[in-house]
Amino acid sequence: MTEDTFRSLSVPTYRGSTIIYSDYESFVNRSKLGRKAYTYGLNGTPTSRALASRLTTLENGVDTFLAPSGLMAITTTLLAVAAQGDVILFPDSVYAPVRRFAATTLHKLGIRAEYYDSLAPETIDFGRPDLRLVWIESPGSITMEFQDIAMIARQAHAHGVLVGCDNSWASPLYCRPLDLGADIVVEAVTKYLSGHSDLLLGSISVASETLAEQIHDTIRSIGVGVSPDDCFLALRGLDSAGVRLAHVEKTAVRLAEMIRGAGTVSAVLHPALDGFPTQALWKRQYAGSTGLFSFVMRDEPDDAHGARFERLATLRIGASWGGTHSLIAPSPVDHAVRTVNTAFIGKRLVRLSVGLEDVGELERDLNAFLG
Ligand SMILES: Cc1ncc(COP(=O)(O)O)c(C=O)c1O
């Protein structure tokens, strides 16, 4: 038997830092080959390229670059597009570590971060001359504000301003920000796309060759590389992402409706529930509602609040989301750094990431939590 009779459905895990060249000429001229050539392990392997290529198709982009975490996909993007003197506008509800990066690394580089009201992006001054990029995170992953991606992109482009979008909540299965006009879309592949809480990865997909070259240059200069094992697992996760999303969405809607009826809860932040503040934006731009949502307890947490979390049998206490195990997280303390819109801030907020467990078990747990 020869190896070429072994035909598997999965992409092999190619490992390698060094790429071997067949002759002297091809080695000395390798830098002329462009970003798509295999020149060094850091520049991609067939495994990472397979994942990037599937994501490019899903996002309807021109190219995709991978980073070792969702956070690094965001920070690499910001470093690639902004320069000293530029302003980046972030939604007030942005993932808190991005705010930290802006206040530390971007600040040191002379790139200024400012924040807009996630519920009122129309108040952005798109015409200010120092504005380089408007960042969108839709929805805010804790407080669930959906944004009008198409409107922001239209207004930004009218003034030559770029738009980047963190689409990790929806994934490209439920929203394609590039189709709505964004220039760059970032996914925390860590979440729904890989889907099993066992790896960290991020992706950056772009709408133009110019941006592809810019991101590639930054990735090369910083030395961003990803593990082929993680890419293999992400490719495997992608195969079931559609089924997992549909399942967690169905369970999450049922749980959200149940939670809404609890006397101890004052609001459920789930876009499929009538009365949700940015429901029209969700309906217009998204194909589904996934399994991540939050709710707000009626009363400020008392001494017994912690005990509610410890009553749970199926729900685990933990950060992150998008995996097969359901998670519950008290409101993260550092979210209180919001500067523009402080609605729902504080310890009354609880976030749920619904997984694949039996819905009856989750209902029992939540009834115990809310009682
Ligand atoms: C909305 C959002 N974007 C990005 C990230 C970062 O992803 P990672 O954990 O892969 O760095 C997270 C992580 O929780 C997130 O919630």
Ligand as a Chemical Component Dictionary entry (heavy atoms), coordinates in Angstrom:
data_LIG
# 
_chem_comp.id                   LIG 
_chem_comp.type                 NON-POLYMER 
_chem_comp.pdbx_formal_charge   0 
_chem_comp.three_letter_code    LIG 
# 
loop_
_chem_comp_atom.comp_id 
_chem_comp_atom.atom_id 
_chem_comp_atom.alt_atom_id 
_chem_comp_atom.type_symbol 
_chem_comp_atom.charge 
_chem_comp_atom.model_Cartn_x 
_chem_comp_atom.model_Cartn_y 
_chem_comp_atom.model_Cartn_z 
_chem_comp_atom.pdbx_ordinal 
LIG C1 C1 C 0 -16.416 39.685 22.480 1  
LIG C2 C2 C 0 -15.088 39.059 22.661 2  
LIG N1 N1 N 0 -14.145 39.318 21.761 3  
LIG C3 C3 C 0 -12.915 38.786 21.864 4  
LIG C4 C4 C 0 -12.594 37.953 22.894 5  
LIG C5 C5 C 0 -11.196 37.419 22.998 6  
LIG O1 O1 O 0 -11.090 36.096 22.638 7  
LIG P1 P1 P 0 -9.925  35.190 23.235 8  
LIG O2 O2 O 0 -10.419 34.662 24.539 9  
LIG O3 O3 O 0 -9.732  34.154 22.189 10 
LIG O4 O4 O 0 -8.717  36.066 23.378 11 
LIG C6 C6 C 0 -13.555 37.632 23.856 12 
LIG C7 C7 C 0 -13.224 36.719 24.974 13 
LIG O5 O5 O 0 -13.960 36.530 25.902 14 
LIG C8 C8 C 0 -14.829 38.219 23.746 15 
LIG O6 O6 O 0 -15.779 37.977 24.662 16 
# 
loop_
_chem_comp_bond.comp_id 
_chem_comp_bond.atom_id_1 
_chem_comp_bond.atom_id_2 
_chem_comp_bond.value_order 
_chem_comp_bond.pdbx_ordinal 
LIG C1 C2 SING 1  
LIG C2 N1 SING 2  
LIG C2 C8 DOUB 3  
LIG N1 C3 DOUB 4  
LIG C3 C4 SING 5  
LIG C4 C5 SING 6  
LIG C4 C6 DOUB 7  
LIG C5 O1 SING 8  
LIG O1 P1 SING 9  
LIG P1 O2 DOUB 10 
LIG P1 O3 SING 11 
LIG P1 O4 SING 12 
LIG C6 C7 SING 13 
LIG C6 C8 SING 14 
LIG C7 O5 DOUB 15 
LIG C8 O6 SING 16 
# 
